Every structure is written in C-alpha cells, then in structure tokens.
C-alpha cells in the first residue's frame, strides 16, 4: 500500500508516516490548553493595535471603528465587517465615506466594525495586502470581543461592494455570509461561494460602469450554480426598482438575512477557485502554494469515510481531518479519477492540532490529522 503523509500545516512541515494500526485520540484537556495558548498569544500580539484601534503591517495602516450592539449570545457575538464607499479619490472623501459607513447599518446583535481602507486607490478594499488585515480583525475580535468565529459577516457599499465581490469568494471559508451593495464584480469567479450565503443588491438605474447589468448577470449566474448544485450557492439577488446608486437603505434587509446563517467550517463538499490572491488553505483542503494560479481549481467531497477529489489543478492535495468530517476510528479512503490514492488510518497528532491552529489562526481550523495525497500515482 502506498503511504500517505501526516503533515504539519506550516511550510517547514515535519513529515511522519501514517499508520494503519492504533489511532490515539489526544485528551480534550490538551486541546483546550492549546486553544487557551492561542488566545493568549493573539491578545499579546494585538494588544496595542486593539487599544489604539489601528492595525499596522509594513507601510500600511488600517484604522478601525466598532460598536457593540445587543447582549452577547451564549455561543459568542457576531461580527459584521462593513466596507465603506469612495475608491480612487482624495483621502478626505474616503474618510467621509468611512464615517458614513459607521452609521449606515445597525445589527440587532453583534460587533459592527468598519475598517478604513489601507489605500485610496480604486481597489482600496481588495488590495492583496488587505486579506491579512481582515484575518487579524477576526482574530482580534475573537480574542478580545468574544466573537464566535463561525458568525463573521462581510458587507460593503459602492467601492465597499467592489471589495465584497473580491474578498467574499477568495476568503469564503472565513464568512458565515456576505452581502454586496452597489459594487461592480469585474472578472471575479463566484465558484468558491458554494458554502457561503451571498446577497447581491443594486439599483435598477445604477448604470455607471454598467453596475446594474453586471449585477443582474451575476444573479443569473448564482441562480444557475444553485440549480446545478441545489445544496449549495444559497443566495438572494435584488435589482431594486427605481433606485440609482443610492438604494435608500432598502439593502439594510441584508443584515438580518445574513444573521440567519452560521458558518459551517466543515462542509462535506468544497469548490475552490483561486482568485487574485493565492491561498494555501481553504476549509479542510491545502495545496502547494507554488502551484496556485488565478483560476486554479480544486473540488472535493466527503461521504462517510470516503474523500473523493473530483477536480484538481495541483500535483498534491492535503486533506485535513477531524471527527466532524470523518470517523477517525475507522479507515479513510481517498479517490481521484475513479482510482484509490490512499486507504488507511490517519494518525491523530496533538502537535498537528497546535500547528494548524497557529498557522491558520482560526479556532475552527484546528485539525488533529492530515493526509497528504500526491496525485501522481495510485495504490
């Protein structure tokens, strides 16, 4: 039988052979200790930025403003990341749009957080450097504001809507739901939204840059994706009659709509298409980052303990596993192109759980084992 590899989630991963016998479960107290260690490390690393409400990375700064609404639920608060309008204009105009975004929407419960974009360019919310800032917003909110990482939502108006079109798919594994208001989709692929409820809002007469026509096309595209895959691509599309670029807050209905949804970090079917910023991990999948290109695809699904890779543009796929995805007390099988590429008992590793948490910095992506499957041969 061909060996698979148990790997750590870091780039300099330690490789250990999988075993077909014995599957020792780490003690829950150990896992709880790892989670506490992670929370402490985030609070230490982000203490100054949390207190000053400014995130810093090299030459970029992201100012933050937030307000907490409602009582904290037993499972933690929600987080709404709300992106302002503006775009390629003077800093003072973008500052004014940021101030406007702070009072634009009001959730019944949760942290409503408006980041000031890191540049004043037309693509101010989806610059490649922005993704790391959004991830740190989530980490900070989890560690300091008791946010549930499975109740994080992203939304944005105008240039903020442009940003949502881009970051909703490329960071889809972070969001419980997303809503785009009055933005232009450009050439973005929506395939990665398979497990992320998505709303589209645009005025019927918002004709600048053909926003109304382009949004209508993307609503039809989402309709087609859901028709072909009825368990995925939950969405709503609204071309608001009689409205131009400003929709008079009819789009505020997106806030309670998104709140109905909670992220499932372990969907049994994943569709992953690389966007403008290459990603190494997506839900329970990992790939060689050096092979990632815009449009590179990976599709996989799990039924019982069988993982089927239905499409891959990569030579190697890492499959991260836990008890929510498979029964770790039984063998798992990996199939690609109708052939078995791995069959055996993945070994549970306490160290891997720690490494995946500290690499991905998401409490839901803390995996006890991983099977690396080279797709260049079969058992």
N, C-alpha and C positions, 0 to 999 in steps of 0.2 A: 504494500500500500504506500502510495506517495505521501510524504509528510507535508502537513501544513505548518505554519509557524505561528506561535504565540508572540505577539509583538507589543512593545510599549508604544504609546501614542506619540512620543517625541521623535524628532528627526533622527537622533542618535539612539535609536531603539535597541534594547537588548533582545536578541532572538533566542527563544527557548523552544525546543521541540514539544509539540502536542503529545499527549499521552492517551492511549486507548483504555487505560485502566485507572481507576481511582479518580474521583472528582471532588476534591476537598473544598467545602464551602467556607469562606472566611467568616469569622464571627461578626455579627451585626454591630457589636460594640466597636470593633475595629473600623468598620465603615463610618459609624457616627463620629469617631475620633478624626478620621480623615476629613470629613465634612467640616468639623469644627476648626481643624487646622487651616482649611481653605478659607473659611470665613474670616478667621483672624488675619490671614495673610492679605486678603483683599482690603480689610479695614485698615491695616497698617500701610499698605501701598497707596491707597486712595484717600487717606485721612485729610491731607492738606487740600486736595482737589475737591473733596466733598465739602469741607468747611468754607473754601473760597468760591465754590460753585464754578470752577473753571478747570477743564481738562486740558492737559498740555502734552504734546508729543512732537519733539523736534522744533520745527519752525511754526507749527500750527497750534492754535488755541481754540477751544470750543467752550464758550460761555454757556452756562446752564441756568434755567429758571424752572422752578417747580412749585406746585401747590398740591396739598393732600386733601382729598375730598372723602367724606363719609367715614364710617367706622371700619376698622380692619377686620376682614373675614377670618374665620378660623384657619383657613388654608393660606393666608397671606394676602397682601394687597395686590391690586392690578397696577400695571404701569402703561401709560399712554405716551408714546414719544410722538410729538406733534411738530411737523416741519413747516417753517414759515415760507411765505412767498418772497418775491423780489427777483433775484437772479443776477444777471450781468448788468449791474447798475452801481451807483455810488454807495459806499458803506453806510451813509446816513439813511438811505432809502431802505436798505436791507435791515438796518437797526429798527426802523419804524415798522417794517413788516414783522420783525421778531416780536416787538411789543404788541402788535395787533394779534399775533397768534396766541399770545398768553391768555387772552380773554375770549378767544373765538369759540371754544368748545368747553363744556363742563360735564365731566363724567359724574354719575351718581356715586361712584366709589372709585378710589384709586389715586395714584400719583400721576398728575398731569404735568408732563415735563416738556419744555420747549428748548431745544438746543439752538444756539446761534451758529449758523453755518461757519465753517472754518475758512471759507474764501468768499469773495464777492463775484465770482465768475458765474457764467450761465449754468454750470453744472455743480453749483455750490453744495448741494446735499448728497451728491453721489460721486464725489471725487474718490479715487481709490483709497486715500488716506482716511476717509470718513468711517469706513466699516469698523475699524479698530475703536474709534470713539464711541460708536453705538454699542459695541460689545462692552466697553468699560462703563457706559451708562447703566446697562443692565446689571453688571457685576456690582457696581456701587449701590444700586437700588435694592438689590437682593441683600447685600451685607449690612446696609445702613438703614433702609426704609422698610424692611420686612416684606419686600415684594416677592411674590410667587413667580419663579422664572417661567412657569407654564401659563402665566396670564400677562404676557407682554404684547402690546399692540403698537402698530406704527401707522401714522396717518400724515397727510400733508396737503396744503393748498397751493395751487399755481406752481411756482418753482418747487415748492414742497411736494406737490403732486408728481412733478418730474422725478424727484428723488424717490418717492414711493414706488413708481413704476420700476425703478432700477434695483433698489435695495430689498424690496419685498421678495422678488424671486431669488436673488443671489444670497440672501440671508434668510430664506424661508424657514429653515429649521430653528430659527430664533423666535418666530412670531406665533402668537395664538390666532391672530387675524390681522388684516391690513385693509386700509381704505385710501383710495386715491381720489383727490378732488381737483378738478380743473387743470390737470397736467397733461403733458404730451408723452406718449410712450416711446417715441423713437423706434429703434430696431430691436427692442427688448424681447426676449423669449419668455413666455409665460409657463413653460412646461414644468418648472420647478415648484409651481404653486399647487401641485397636486394635493397636498395635505394642509394648505393654508387658506382658510376662507378669505375671499378677496372681494372688495366692493369698488365699483367704478362710478364716479359722479362727474358729469359735465353738463354745462348749459347747452340747450338746443341751438342757441345762436352764438356760441363761443367759437367763432370762425377763425380767429387768429391762429396761424400755423396749422389750420385745419384740425384744431383740437376736437371739435365736435364729430367730425367724420372719422378721425383716427380712434377716438374712444368708442364710437359705435362699432367700428370694425373689431376692436378688441373684446367688446361684449359678445359679439357673434363668435369670436374665436373661443372665448371661455365657454359659451354655450356648446360649441362643437366638442371641446375637450371633455366636458362633463357628459355629453351624450355618449361619447365613446368609452368613458370610464365613470359610470354613474356613482360610484362610491367616493370619487374624488372631485376636485375642482369645484367645491362649494363656492358660490359667488352670487352677487347681485349687480346689475348694471342699471344706471339711471341717467338717461339723457333728459334733463329737466326742461319741460316745455316753457317756452317764452323767456328763458333766462339766457344771459350772456355769460361773461366770465365770472361775475358775482351771482351766486345762487341764493342769496338772501337766507342763508343758513338752513335751507331745506336739506342740505347734505349733513346737518348735525345728527340726522337719524342714523348715521353710521356708527356713532358712539355706542348706543345701546345694542345695535346689531352686532358689533364686534364683541361686546361684553358677554354675549351668549356663548362664546366659544373659548375653550381651553386648549392649549397646545397639547397634542399627542406627540411626545418626543420619540415614540417607538411605533410609527405606522408600519403595518405589515407589507406595504407597497411603497416604494420610493422611486420617483422620477427626478433625475438630477441633470440639469443642463448648465454648463458653466456660463457665467455672464461676463461682464467687463473686468471683474476682479477674480482671479483664480482662487479657488477654495480647495483645501486639502481634505476636509471632512464635511459630511452632510448627513444629518441624522445618525444612523448606525453604520455608515459607509465611510471608507477612506481610500484615497488613491495616491499614486506618486505625483506630487505637485509638479514635478518637472515635465510631466506629460500633458498637463492640463492646458487647453486652449479654449478660447471663446467658442461656444457651441459643442464642446466635448460632452458626450452623453454617457450616462450610466443608469440603468434601470434594474431593479432587483425586487423580489418579493419573498415573503416567508409564509409557508403553510405547514403547520405542525412544526417538525424539526428539519424541514427541507427548505434551503435557501436556493432560489432559482435566479440566476443572473440572466435577464432577457436581452440586454444590450450593454456593450462596454466598448469604449474607445481607449481603454487602458490595458496595459500588459499585466497588471497586478491589481487586485482588489482586496482591501482589508475589511472584514466583516466583524463589527463589534457586537458582542452578545451579552444579554442578561436574561433574568427569569421572566421579564415581560415580553421578550421576543421568542424565546425557545425554552424547552425544558432541559436545563443544564445537567440533569441527572441521566439523560439519555443521549445517544449518539446524534450528531447532526450531519447533514449531507449538503454539499454544495454542487449545483448542477449548472452547466453553461453549455448552450448549443446542444442540449439533449444528452450531454455526457457528464459523468460524475468526476468532479475535480477534487473533491475531498469528502471523506467519510470517517468519522471518528468522534472521540470525546475531547472537546476543548478543555484545557486545564484552567481552573479558576485561579486568579492571581490577585492577591491583595495589593501588590506593588503596581500592577497594571491599573487597578481602580484608581489609585492615587495619581498615577501618571496621566491618565485620561482626564481626570478632573482638573489637574493643574495645567494641562495643555489646552483644554477647551474652555475651562473656566465657566462651566455650566453644570449645575448640580444634577441635571437630568442626563448628562453625557459622561457619567462616571461608570465605566464598564469594567466588569471583573474578568472578562476574557475577550480574545480577538483571534480570528482565524485569518491568516493571510493566504490568499489563493492566487498563485501565479497562473495566468490563463494561457500558458504556452505548452500545456501538456495535461494528460488525464491519467487517472489511476489505472 
